Amino acid sequence: MKKIFTIAVIVCSVLSASAQQDPQFSMNMYNKLSVNPGYAGSNDAICGTLMYRDQWNNFPGDPKTLLFSADAAIDEIYGGVGLNVLNDQLGLQKQLAIKVAYAYRMSLGDGKLGLGADVGFVQNSLSGTFFYNQAGDPAIPFASGTPGSVAGTAPDFSFGAYYNTTDYYLGLSTTHLAASAIKYGNVTSSLAHHYYFMGGYKFPVNDNIELQPSVLVKSDGASTQLDINARAIYKNMFWGGVSYRLQDAIVAMIGLEKDGFKIGYSYDLTMSDIKSYSNGSHEIMVGYCFKPTSKPRKITTHENVRTLGGKQR
């Protein structure tokens, strides 16, 4: 019965072009680049982040997502560059997405505004090994008339604006601008436009504790999801927080940041109807940021005959 239920979930996810398709993360404050290319270079440093999420643990075919993001500020190109590599698996379906980003950054008021775009590709694949076409259902993916793995690739584009100061940030972006169609053997699905709004603020409570509330709104035009987060940071090192995802989950988070290194863990307590089939969701994040040290310009001296043996710089 579980296998039948899993197959039904996978087929529905492939055929539904209007459902939200981008993987979700609970520690979304560390996942800005993948949904907003305008974020690239906003830390004025070189940063890399690796995130792994096991969603709805113990659910047959539970989603597992691995994401690597990296970005760097480069003054010579007046902005920053970024890279996202995503590997997402939902049962028999897999998605690989690779995108490179550029953001032009300019001073605006007390902070900087980044206007960015990314370009890359999305490859979706589906294993038909466990499907049986006894009923001749054309919705079941087949390659050359037999069950097997099918895959399709399409270009992908995103655009975003990201503004940040020392105290707060705001971001607005849209992904899958091309709304590309991806063909899986005998089945075709489309990438839906996604829209994101993010915002966060930090303020000190005392000399040791700082609060950082934030929100993330994401929509595909048909459904909208809201994440409300609040973290407390102790001595700029240890942090803990809670998050609420509307009609979905309550999240507990803990982490550590020191000398550019960061690590975090979150656990989702599922509140939706799927909680009867799931032990919650686990997420791990590790990352590192550093600012390259600029070498001082070497000043040389030489003899100047016009100054009668004097030295000129």
Residue frames as qw, qx, qy, qz and C-alpha x, y, z in Angstrom:
[[0.000, 0.885, 0.465, 0.000, 0.00, 0.00, 0.00],
 [0.326, -0.766, 0.096, 0.545, 2.87, 2.36, 0.81],
 [0.396, -0.100, 0.589, 0.698, 4.40, 1.83, -2.66],
 [0.174, 0.637, 0.658, 0.361, 1.10, 2.64, -4.35],
 [0.180, -0.921, -0.269, 0.215, 0.72, 5.77, -2.25],
 [0.417, -0.556, 0.306, 0.650, 4.30, 6.86, -3.03],
 [0.353, 0.198, 0.659, 0.633, 3.80, 6.36, -6.78],
 [0.051, 0.819, 0.550, 0.156, 0.62, 8.44, -6.65],
 [0.289, -0.859, -0.043, 0.421, 2.45, 11.27, -4.89],
 [0.427, -0.328, 0.480, 0.693, 5.31, 11.23, -7.42],
 [0.285, 0.429, 0.683, 0.517, 3.07, 11.20, -10.49],
 [0.055, -0.905, -0.422, 0.022, 0.97, 14.05, -9.12],
 [0.358, -0.749, 0.122, 0.545, 4.08, 16.10, -8.42],
 [0.402, -0.084, 0.590, 0.695, 5.34, 15.64, -11.97],
 [0.164, 0.549, 0.689, 0.444, 2.06, 16.46, -13.66],
 [0.152, -0.891, -0.384, 0.190, 1.19, 19.50, -11.56],
 [0.504, 0.415, 0.073, 0.754, 2.64, 22.54, -13.29],
 [0.182, -0.791, -0.100, -0.575, 1.00, 25.04, -10.96],
 [0.770, -0.604, -0.166, 0.118, 2.31, 23.65, -7.65],
 [0.131, -0.906, 0.402, 0.008, 5.34, 25.21, -5.98],
 [0.932, 0.272, -0.195, 0.138, 8.39, 23.40, -7.31],
 [0.264, 0.674, -0.505, 0.470, 11.35, 25.12, -5.61],
 [0.669, -0.233, -0.639, 0.300, 12.65, 23.15, -2.61],
 [0.327, -0.862, -0.016, -0.388, 12.13, 24.81, 0.75],
 [0.554, 0.124, -0.578, 0.587, 14.59, 25.34, 3.59],
 [0.464, -0.779, -0.415, 0.080, 13.89, 26.29, 7.18],
 [0.474, -0.583, 0.046, 0.658, 17.17, 28.17, 7.71],
 [0.514, 0.710, 0.365, 0.313, 16.28, 30.42, 4.78],
 [0.138, -0.970, 0.123, 0.156, 18.33, 33.29, 6.24],
 [0.427, -0.514, 0.634, 0.389, 21.35, 31.31, 4.96],
 [0.500, 0.264, 0.759, 0.322, 19.71, 30.51, 1.62],
 [0.223, 0.763, 0.153, -0.587, 19.28, 33.90, -0.01],
 [0.007, -0.486, 0.599, 0.637, 21.42, 33.48, -3.14],
 [0.201, 0.124, 0.935, 0.266, 19.49, 30.51, -4.55],
 [0.162, 0.707, 0.688, -0.033, 16.24, 32.51, -4.68],
 [0.094, 0.980, 0.109, -0.139, 17.63, 36.03, -5.22],
 [0.773, 0.268, 0.043, 0.573, 20.67, 36.65, -7.47],
 [0.044, 0.874, -0.039, 0.483, 20.75, 40.28, -6.29],
 [0.729, -0.678, 0.091, 0.015, 22.27, 38.94, -3.06],
 [0.876, 0.182, -0.036, 0.445, 25.60, 38.06, -4.75],
 [0.476, 0.371, -0.181, 0.777, 28.49, 39.98, -3.20],
 [0.341, -0.797, -0.170, -0.468, 26.40, 41.61, -0.46],
 [0.789, -0.574, -0.094, 0.197, 28.72, 40.35, 2.30],
 [0.183, 0.905, -0.377, 0.067, 31.77, 42.05, 0.73],
 [0.447, -0.487, 0.750, -0.030, 33.53, 38.69, 1.16],
 [0.490, 0.216, -0.778, -0.329, 33.97, 35.26, -0.37],
 [0.574, -0.163, 0.571, -0.563, 31.37, 32.89, 1.09],
 [0.447, 0.072, -0.829, -0.329, 30.38, 29.26, 0.60],
 [0.562, -0.142, 0.498, -0.645, 27.39, 27.47, 2.14],
 [0.336, 0.024, -0.909, -0.247, 26.33, 23.82, 2.04],
 [0.554, -0.095, 0.379, -0.735, 22.81, 22.83, 3.11],
 [0.267, -0.036, -0.940, -0.210, 21.17, 19.42, 3.38],
 [0.536, -0.074, 0.283, -0.792, 17.48, 18.85, 4.14],
 [0.149, -0.129, -0.975, -0.102, 15.64, 15.61, 4.83],
 [0.424, -0.101, 0.057, -0.898, 11.98, 16.60, 4.69],
 [0.841, -0.113, -0.007, -0.530, 9.16, 14.54, 6.21],
 [0.062, 0.428, -0.896, 0.101, 11.55, 11.92, 7.58],
 [0.320, 0.046, 0.919, -0.226, 10.15, 8.36, 7.51],
 [0.631, 0.529, 0.203, -0.530, 7.64, 9.29, 4.81],
 [0.760, 0.161, 0.550, 0.307, 7.96, 6.94, 1.78],
 [0.511, 0.548, 0.319, 0.580, 9.91, 8.79, -0.91],
 [0.265, -0.877, -0.205, 0.345, 10.58, 11.76, 1.40],
 [0.444, 0.860, -0.067, 0.244, 12.25, 14.76, -0.28],
 [0.717, -0.458, 0.093, 0.517, 16.02, 15.07, 0.21],
 [0.369, 0.909, 0.054, 0.187, 17.73, 18.26, -0.92],
 [0.686, -0.338, 0.081, 0.640, 21.42, 19.19, -1.18],
 [0.289, 0.931, 0.140, 0.173, 22.37, 22.77, -2.03],
 [0.627, -0.264, 0.028, 0.732, 25.76, 24.40, -2.48],
 [0.198, 0.947, 0.199, 0.158, 25.93, 28.19, -2.84],
 [0.609, -0.295, 0.022, 0.736, 28.95, 30.43, -3.17],
 [0.257, 0.913, 0.219, 0.228, 29.36, 34.12, -3.88],
 [0.604, -0.239, -0.029, 0.759, 32.10, 36.75, -3.90],
 [0.101, 0.950, 0.131, -0.265, 32.31, 40.52, -4.04],
 [0.669, 0.103, 0.301, 0.672, 34.53, 41.77, -6.88],
 [0.041, -0.754, -0.114, 0.646, 35.17, 45.52, -6.98],
 [0.172, -0.275, 0.583, 0.745, 36.55, 45.40, -10.52],
 [0.067, -0.319, -0.790, -0.519, 33.13, 44.41, -11.91],
 [0.264, -0.238, 0.111, -0.928, 31.21, 46.72, -9.56],
 [0.788, -0.225, -0.049, -0.571, 29.34, 43.92, -7.84],
 [0.473, -0.355, 0.789, -0.169, 29.43, 40.24, -7.07],
 [0.567, 0.204, -0.692, -0.397, 29.22, 36.81, -8.67],
 [0.621, -0.232, 0.588, -0.464, 27.56, 33.65, -7.41],
 [0.399, 0.165, -0.856, -0.284, 27.07, 29.94, -8.04],
 [0.693, -0.133, 0.426, -0.566, 24.21, 27.62, -7.05],
 [0.379, 0.168, -0.881, -0.230, 24.25, 23.83, -7.42],
 [0.635, -0.129, 0.383, -0.658, 21.05, 22.06, -6.34],
 [0.332, 0.057, -0.921, -0.196, 20.32, 18.34, -6.16],
 [0.539, -0.078, 0.378, -0.749, 16.75, 17.56, -5.09],
 [0.259, -0.004, -0.942, -0.215, 15.18, 14.13, -4.88],
 [0.595, -0.032, 0.324, -0.735, 11.50, 13.33, -4.30],
 [0.866, 0.107, 0.440, -0.211, 10.94, 9.60, -4.43],
 [0.765, 0.208, 0.483, 0.371, 11.66, 8.50, -7.98],
 [0.360, 0.880, 0.152, 0.269, 12.04, 12.06, -9.24],
 [0.613, -0.386, 0.005, 0.689, 15.35, 13.96, -9.20],
 [0.284, 0.942, 0.126, 0.129, 16.23, 17.53, -10.11],
 [0.649, -0.226, 0.070, 0.723, 19.66, 18.97, -10.83],
 [0.202, 0.950, 0.194, 0.138, 19.98, 22.73, -11.23],
 [0.623, -0.233, 0.045, 0.745, 23.17, 24.70, -11.84],
 [0.190, 0.916, 0.270, 0.226, 23.12, 28.48, -12.16],
 [0.522, -0.062, -0.114, 0.843, 25.67, 31.31, -12.16],
 [0.071, -0.905, -0.417, 0.052, 24.74, 34.80, -11.00],
 [0.401, 0.178, -0.052, 0.897, 25.95, 38.39, -11.29],
 [0.175, -0.859, -0.464, 0.130, 24.74, 41.37, -9.27],
 [0.308, 0.517, -0.029, 0.798, 25.57, 45.01, -9.92],
 [0.461, -0.637, -0.502, 0.359, 25.82, 46.78, -6.56],
 [0.174, 0.589, 0.050, 0.788, 25.45, 50.49, -5.90],
 [0.168, -0.169, -0.572, 0.785, 25.37, 52.70, -2.84],
 [0.279, -0.550, -0.476, -0.626, 21.88, 53.85, -1.87],
 [0.552, -0.738, -0.057, -0.384, 21.12, 55.72, 1.32],
 [0.480, -0.675, 0.527, -0.190, 22.65, 53.97, 4.31],
 [0.772, -0.129, 0.620, 0.054, 23.24, 50.71, 2.44],
 [0.016, 0.358, -0.712, -0.604, 23.77, 49.09, -0.94],
 [0.776, 0.346, 0.232, -0.474, 21.35, 47.88, -3.59],
 [0.262, -0.263, 0.849, 0.376, 22.14, 44.82, -5.68],
 [0.732, 0.431, 0.022, -0.527, 20.39, 44.19, -9.01],
 [0.239, -0.399, 0.865, 0.187, 21.17, 40.68, -10.19],
 [0.840, 0.277, -0.153, -0.441, 20.34, 37.93, -12.63],
 [0.452, -0.364, 0.809, 0.092, 21.32, 34.30, -12.93],
 [0.724, 0.412, -0.339, -0.438, 21.36, 31.86, -15.81],
 [0.247, -0.341, 0.906, -0.051, 21.73, 28.10, -15.97],
 [0.552, 0.007, -0.682, -0.480, 19.79, 24.93, -16.55],
 [0.633, -0.200, 0.543, -0.514, 17.42, 22.56, -14.79],
 [0.428, 0.174, -0.842, -0.277, 17.49, 18.83, -15.45],
 [0.702, -0.172, 0.394, -0.567, 14.60, 16.71, -14.21],
 [0.374, 0.212, -0.882, -0.195, 14.74, 12.93, -14.29],
 [0.747, -0.172, 0.283, -0.576, 12.31, 10.21, -13.28],
 [0.032, -0.248, 0.966, 0.067, 12.89, 6.52, -12.78],
 [0.742, 0.027, -0.166, -0.649, 10.14, 4.33, -14.25],
 [0.234, 0.263, -0.933, 0.070, 11.68, 1.10, -12.96],
 [0.112, 0.163, 0.872, -0.448, 8.83, 0.50, -10.53],
 [0.517, 0.331, 0.075, -0.786, 6.04, 1.65, -12.81],
 [0.345, 0.141, 0.909, 0.188, 3.90, -0.84, -14.69],
 [0.288, 0.260, -0.241, -0.890, 1.99, 0.16, -17.80],
 [0.188, 0.209, 0.959, 0.049, -0.52, -2.66, -17.81],
 [0.266, 0.714, 0.552, -0.339, -3.36, -0.15, -18.20],
 [0.488, 0.447, 0.378, 0.648, -1.55, 1.75, -20.95],
 [0.177, -0.911, -0.265, 0.260, -1.66, 4.98, -18.94],
 [0.567, 0.626, 0.018, 0.535, 0.13, 7.67, -21.00],
 [0.264, -0.914, 0.136, -0.277, 0.79, 9.68, -17.81],
 [0.827, -0.453, 0.264, 0.204, 3.37, 7.09, -16.67],
 [0.161, 0.835, -0.445, -0.282, 6.80, 8.04, -18.04],
 [0.903, 0.039, 0.396, 0.165, 8.30, 5.56, -20.45],
 [0.044, 0.707, -0.520, -0.478, 11.31, 5.63, -22.71],
 [0.285, 0.295, -0.812, -0.416, 11.02, 3.67, -25.96],
 [0.738, -0.165, -0.415, -0.506, 7.83, 2.02, -24.72],
 [0.754, -0.183, -0.588, 0.230, 9.44, 0.37, -21.69],
 [0.479, -0.874, -0.078, -0.027, 9.73, 1.48, -18.08],
 [0.742, 0.075, -0.122, 0.654, 13.07, 3.10, -17.36],
 [0.292, -0.606, -0.160, 0.722, 14.74, 6.36, -16.45],
 [0.361, 0.724, 0.371, 0.456, 13.73, 9.41, -18.45],
 [0.385, -0.539, -0.132, 0.738, 15.22, 12.89, -18.21],
 [0.346, 0.782, 0.332, 0.399, 14.88, 16.33, -19.71],
 [0.457, -0.328, -0.108, 0.820, 16.83, 19.59, -19.53],
 [0.172, 0.854, 0.382, 0.310, 15.76, 23.20, -20.01],
 [0.329, 0.344, -0.208, 0.855, 17.34, 26.65, -19.57],
 [0.398, -0.738, -0.521, 0.157, 16.49, 28.68, -16.48],
 [0.251, 0.447, -0.074, 0.855, 16.71, 32.39, -15.57],
 [0.387, -0.710, -0.527, 0.260, 16.05, 34.48, -12.47],
 [0.192, 0.588, -0.037, 0.785, 16.11, 38.15, -11.49],
 [0.536, -0.649, -0.492, 0.224, 16.29, 39.82, -8.11],
 [0.076, 0.740, -0.171, 0.646, 16.86, 43.03, -6.18],
 [0.729, -0.431, -0.438, 0.300, 18.48, 42.97, -2.74],
 [0.033, 0.784, -0.166, 0.597, 19.08, 45.92, -0.42],
 [0.771, -0.410, -0.402, 0.275, 21.04, 45.69, 2.81],
 [0.046, -0.833, 0.292, -0.468, 22.41, 47.96, 5.51],
 [0.197, 0.311, -0.812, 0.453, 24.18, 47.11, 8.76],
 [0.366, -0.034, 0.606, -0.706, 20.77, 46.83, 10.47],
 [0.687, 0.335, 0.505, -0.401, 18.31, 45.33, 7.97],
 [0.104, -0.170, 0.768, 0.609, 17.79, 43.80, 4.54],
 [0.643, 0.448, 0.320, -0.533, 15.01, 43.60, 1.95],
 [0.151, -0.230, 0.813, 0.513, 14.80, 41.43, -1.15],
 [0.692, 0.449, 0.269, -0.498, 12.40, 40.91, -4.05],
 [0.054, -0.388, 0.814, 0.429, 12.96, 38.31, -6.76],
 [0.850, 0.271, 0.119, -0.435, 11.41, 35.98, -9.30],
 [0.342, -0.354, 0.836, 0.244, 12.72, 32.62, -10.49],
 [0.449, 0.266, 0.827, 0.209, 12.04, 30.47, -13.58],
 [0.226, 0.576, -0.020, -0.786, 11.48, 33.50, -15.81],
 [0.196, 0.247, -0.743, -0.590, 11.62, 31.36, -18.95],
 [0.750, 0.064, 0.377, -0.540, 8.84, 29.07, -17.66],
 [0.253, 0.421, -0.798, -0.350, 10.63, 26.35, -19.61],
 [0.925, 0.001, 0.010, -0.380, 8.93, 23.11, -20.54],
 [0.148, -0.494, 0.857, 0.003, 10.82, 19.94, -19.65],
 [0.832, 0.152, -0.319, -0.427, 10.03, 16.74, -21.53],
 [0.440, -0.368, 0.801, -0.169, 10.34, 13.38, -19.74],
 [0.242, 0.077, 0.941, 0.225, 10.08, 10.74, -22.41],
 [0.058, -0.484, -0.725, -0.487, 6.33, 10.83, -23.11],
 [0.291, -0.811, -0.477, 0.176, 5.49, 13.39, -20.39],
 [0.326, 0.460, -0.023, 0.825, 6.05, 17.17, -20.39],
 [0.373, -0.771, -0.431, 0.283, 5.97, 19.49, -17.37],
 [0.277, 0.756, 0.022, 0.593, 6.75, 23.18, -17.02],
 [0.429, -0.159, -0.441, 0.772, 8.70, 25.25, -14.53],
 [0.121, -0.861, -0.475, -0.139, 6.34, 27.71, -12.88],
 [0.144, 0.653, -0.187, 0.720, 7.23, 31.32, -12.10],
 [0.594, -0.524, -0.510, 0.336, 8.06, 31.77, -8.42],
 [0.029, 0.786, -0.039, 0.616, 8.08, 35.08, -6.54],
 [0.665, -0.308, -0.485, 0.477, 9.95, 35.83, -3.32],
 [0.093, -0.841, 0.100, -0.523, 9.98, 38.62, -0.77],
 [0.747, -0.237, -0.450, 0.428, 12.44, 38.56, 2.12],
 [0.048, -0.801, 0.135, -0.582, 13.18, 40.94, 4.92],
 [0.758, -0.341, -0.444, 0.336, 15.02, 40.97, 8.20],
 [0.083, -0.858, 0.159, -0.481, 16.11, 43.29, 10.98],
 [0.725, -0.147, -0.512, 0.438, 18.58, 43.08, 13.84],
 [0.174, -0.797, 0.120, -0.566, 18.67, 45.06, 17.03],
 [0.363, 0.212, -0.750, 0.511, 20.60, 44.71, 20.28],
 [0.609, -0.642, -0.434, -0.169, 18.85, 43.75, 23.51],
 [0.513, -0.831, 0.173, 0.131, 21.95, 44.32, 25.62],
 [0.000, -0.772, 0.599, 0.211, 25.73, 44.01, 25.28],
 [0.331, -0.253, 0.906, 0.076, 25.53, 40.23, 24.85],
 [0.426, 0.381, 0.820, -0.025, 22.26, 39.48, 23.06],
 [0.201, 0.291, -0.332, -0.875, 20.98, 40.53, 19.65],
 [0.589, 0.382, 0.657, -0.276, 17.57, 39.67, 18.14],
 [0.057, 0.272, -0.613, -0.739, 17.13, 39.01, 14.42],
 [0.595, 0.422, 0.587, -0.350, 13.52, 38.60, 13.23],
 [0.057, 0.299, -0.630, -0.714, 12.95, 37.88, 9.53],
 [0.704, 0.374, 0.435, -0.419, 10.26, 36.84, 7.06],
 [0.073, -0.204, 0.777, 0.590, 10.17, 35.01, 3.75],
 [0.648, 0.433, 0.354, -0.517, 7.13, 35.03, 1.45],
 [0.096, -0.233, 0.811, 0.527, 7.10, 32.76, -1.57],
 [0.627, 0.444, 0.401, -0.499, 4.41, 32.27, -4.17],
 [0.316, 0.003, 0.767, 0.559, 3.87, 30.70, -7.56],
 [0.293, -0.017, -0.302, -0.907, 0.72, 32.71, -8.24],
 [0.634, -0.270, -0.611, -0.390, -1.52, 29.79, -7.26],
 [0.742, -0.565, -0.342, 0.119, -0.39, 29.25, -3.66],
 [0.104, 0.786, -0.321, 0.518, 1.54, 31.36, -1.17],
 [0.805, -0.315, -0.414, 0.286, 3.71, 30.31, 1.76],
 [0.100, -0.871, 0.197, -0.438, 4.89, 32.46, 4.67],
 [0.763, -0.126, -0.451, 0.445, 7.85, 31.80, 6.96],
 [0.238, -0.891, 0.102, -0.373, 8.24, 33.92, 10.12],
 [0.795, 0.043, -0.416, 0.439, 11.60, 33.55, 11.90],
 [0.287, -0.899, 0.179, -0.278, 13.14, 34.90, 15.09],
 [0.824, 0.086, -0.381, 0.411, 16.71, 34.25, 16.27],
 [0.409, -0.901, 0.139, -0.032, 18.64, 35.35, 19.34],
 [0.731, 0.438, -0.337, 0.400, 22.44, 35.63, 19.01],
 [0.651, -0.750, 0.002, 0.114, 24.60, 35.48, 22.14],
 [0.433, -0.691, 0.376, 0.440, 27.96, 37.26, 22.05],
 [0.469, 0.678, -0.374, -0.424, 27.95, 37.18, 18.23],
 [0.035, 0.379, -0.921, -0.076, 28.63, 33.46, 18.42],
 [0.092, 0.208, 0.969, -0.101, 25.87, 31.14, 19.66],
 [0.402, 0.031, -0.123, -0.907, 22.37, 31.44, 18.30],
 [0.126, 0.273, 0.949, -0.094, 18.99, 29.78, 18.65],
 [0.316, 0.135, -0.108, -0.933, 15.60, 30.50, 17.20],
 [0.440, 0.360, 0.797, -0.206, 12.13, 29.45, 16.20],
 [0.167, 0.148, -0.492, -0.842, 10.22, 29.67, 12.94],
 [0.524, 0.368, 0.656, -0.400, 6.62, 29.21, 11.89],
 [0.034, 0.060, -0.704, -0.707, 5.69, 28.14, 8.37],
 [0.533, 0.083, 0.149, -0.829, 2.04, 28.96, 7.83],
 [0.882, 0.097, 0.088, -0.452, -0.16, 25.85, 8.00],
 [0.781, 0.403, -0.477, 0.027, 2.88, 23.60, 7.71],
 [0.797, -0.076, -0.444, 0.402, 5.40, 23.44, 10.55],
 [0.368, -0.915, 0.150, -0.074, 6.94, 24.88, 13.69],
 [0.775, 0.414, -0.303, 0.370, 10.75, 24.93, 13.52],
 [0.584, -0.781, 0.135, 0.174, 13.45, 24.94, 16.20],
 [0.673, 0.633, -0.184, 0.336, 16.95, 26.10, 15.19],
 [0.596, -0.737, 0.169, 0.272, 20.38, 26.26, 16.82],
 [0.741, 0.574, -0.041, 0.348, 23.78, 27.25, 15.51],
 [0.591, -0.613, 0.106, 0.514, 27.26, 28.66, 15.96],
 [0.534, 0.790, 0.018, 0.300, 29.24, 31.35, 14.12],
 [0.545, -0.748, 0.202, 0.321, 32.90, 32.09, 14.82],
 [0.303, -0.541, 0.537, 0.572, 35.79, 33.50, 12.77],
 [0.379, 0.384, -0.497, -0.680, 33.80, 33.25, 9.54],
 [0.201, -0.029, -0.972, -0.121, 32.77, 29.63, 10.14],
 [0.562, -0.075, 0.205, -0.798, 29.08, 28.86, 10.62],
 [0.218, -0.067, -0.968, -0.105, 27.07, 25.73, 11.37],
 [0.488, -0.062, 0.245, -0.836, 23.38, 25.25, 12.07],
 [0.086, -0.162, -0.979, -0.083, 20.72, 22.62, 12.62],
 [0.473, -0.031, 0.103, -0.875, 16.94, 22.85, 12.44],
 [0.058, 0.189, 0.980, -0.035, 14.08, 20.48, 13.16],
 [0.408, -0.129, -0.269, -0.863, 10.58, 20.92, 11.69],
 [0.260, 0.204, 0.857, -0.396, 7.64, 19.69, 13.72],
 [0.104, -0.201, -0.685, -0.693, 5.08, 19.03, 11.00],
 [0.293, 0.222, 0.505, -0.781, 1.63, 20.51, 11.65],
 [0.553, 0.220, -0.362, -0.717, -0.14, 19.61, 8.42],
 [0.919, -0.028, 0.091, -0.383, -2.06, 16.38, 7.76],
 [0.753, 0.424, -0.495, 0.096, 1.14, 14.68, 6.65],
 [0.209, -0.613, 0.619, -0.444, 2.31, 14.59, 10.28],
 [0.890, -0.144, 0.300, -0.312, 0.67, 11.16, 10.65],
 [0.936, 0.322, -0.001, 0.143, 3.17, 9.77, 8.14],
 [0.482, 0.659, -0.283, 0.503, 6.27, 11.79, 9.08],
 [0.693, -0.471, -0.316, 0.446, 8.75, 12.14, 11.94],
 [0.130, -0.916, 0.012, 0.379, 9.43, 15.77, 11.04],
 [0.673, 0.684, -0.050, 0.277, 12.15, 17.34, 8.92],
 [0.672, -0.547, 0.113, 0.486, 15.89, 17.70, 9.60],
 [0.487, 0.837, -0.006, 0.249, 18.19, 20.33, 8.12],
 [0.703, -0.455, 0.087, 0.540, 21.95, 20.92, 8.43],
 [0.379, 0.908, -0.006, 0.180, 23.92, 23.96, 7.29],
 [0.679, -0.442, 0.124, 0.573, 27.69, 24.58, 7.21],
 [0.447, 0.841, 0.130, 0.275, 29.47, 27.53, 5.69],
 [0.611, -0.392, 0.016, 0.687, 32.51, 29.77, 5.69],
 [0.288, 0.929, 0.144, 0.184, 33.18, 33.42, 4.79],
 [0.614, -0.426, 0.049, 0.662, 36.44, 35.30, 4.57],
 [0.264, 0.957, 0.027, -0.121, 37.63, 38.65, 3.31],
 [0.814, 0.261, -0.014, 0.519, 40.83, 38.53, 1.25],
 [0.387, -0.753, 0.004, 0.533, 43.54, 40.80, 2.56],
 [0.535, 0.830, 0.040, 0.153, 44.62, 43.41, 0.04],
 [0.754, -0.127, 0.000, 0.645, 48.31, 43.79, -0.42],
 [0.072, -0.874, -0.035, 0.480, 49.64, 47.34, -0.03],
 [0.656, 0.739, 0.016, 0.152, 50.89, 48.93, -3.21],
 [0.760, -0.254, 0.062, 0.595, 54.67, 48.83, -3.37],
 [0.141, 0.987, -0.016, -0.079, 56.26, 52.28, -3.63],
 [0.826, 0.062, 0.097, 0.552, 59.60, 52.43, -5.37],
 [0.103, -0.918, 0.092, 0.372, 62.16, 55.24, -5.55],
 [0.782, 0.323, 0.209, 0.491, 64.63, 56.20, -8.23],
 [0.382, -0.404, 0.058, 0.829, 67.27, 58.85, -8.81],
 [0.349, 0.860, 0.368, 0.054, 66.11, 61.99, -10.57],
 [0.597, 0.061, 0.086, 0.796, 68.94, 63.88, -12.29],
 [0.030, 0.708, 0.270, 0.652, 66.76, 66.98, -12.56],
 [0.521, -0.825, -0.062, -0.209, 66.81, 67.35, -8.75],
 [0.215, 0.719, -0.583, 0.312, 70.61, 66.90, -8.53],
 [0.299, 0.192, -0.891, 0.282, 70.66, 63.47, -6.94],
 [0.486, -0.101, 0.452, -0.741, 67.37, 63.81, -5.14],
 [0.093, 0.131, 0.985, 0.069, 65.04, 60.81, -4.94],
 [0.480, 0.024, -0.144, -0.865, 61.60, 60.83, -6.49],
 [0.466, 0.090, 0.821, -0.318, 58.76, 58.54, -5.53]]
